[in-house]
Amino acid sequence: MKRKVDCYFTKNQIKEIDYRDVALLSRYLTNWGKIKSAKETNTSTKYQRLLAEAVKRARYMGLLAYTKR
């Protein structure tokens, strides 16, 4: 039997993911700076796409590093 885990963004009624919220975005990155999978973070498909877009924007603007050490 599968355990249903709610998406963080759905549960907290977050409509848009802001690319300037670095603390939130960094929760969804691995130690190497890669974006974690939706299965790993229990994020719905809709919000996973928005999250990936926000992370890429933050990287482009220089708010997040492309890689971590």
Long-range contacts (C-beta under 8 A, 24 or more apart in sequence): 5-42, 6-42, 7-42, 7-43, 7-44, 7-47, 8-41, 8-42, 8-43, 8-47, 9-43, 9-44, 9-47, 9-50, 10-44, 10-47, 14-47, 16-50, 17-47, 17-50, 17-51, 17-53, 17-54, 18-54, 19-53, 19-54, 19-55, 19-57, 19-58, 19-61, 19-63, 20-58, 20-63, 22-58, 22-63, 22-64, 25-51, 25-54, 25-55, 25-58, 25-64, 26-64, 28-55, 29-55, 29-64, 29-68, 31-68, 32-67, 32-68, 33-64, 33-65, 33-66, 33-67, 33-68
